Amino acid sequence: MRRPVLNITPPERVGRVVVGLAAILAGALLLTSTSGLLAIALDILLALAGADLAVTGALGHCPLYRSLGYTPASLEHRTP
């Protein structure tokens, strides 16, 4: 299995991991204190979005960036 090409800058990677972990924690805390079906669904979605941010930040690869053809200027001249 080949590792995907890095397409996220180091500061953005750190930000994604921090915000992702915060969203996972918030989703878990809110999930324990809610009882409505809609609220539970939204809490689960918040935790899943946080997991997505944390994983893409840890890997350094964003599939959406690849699909859109976006590469940060600081990574354009870097060879894989």
Buried (B, 14 or more C-beta within 10 A) or exposed (E): EEEBEBBBBEEBBEBBBEBBBEBBEBBBEBBEEBEEEEEEEBBBEBBEBBBBBBEBBEBBBBEEBEEEEEBBEEBEEEEE
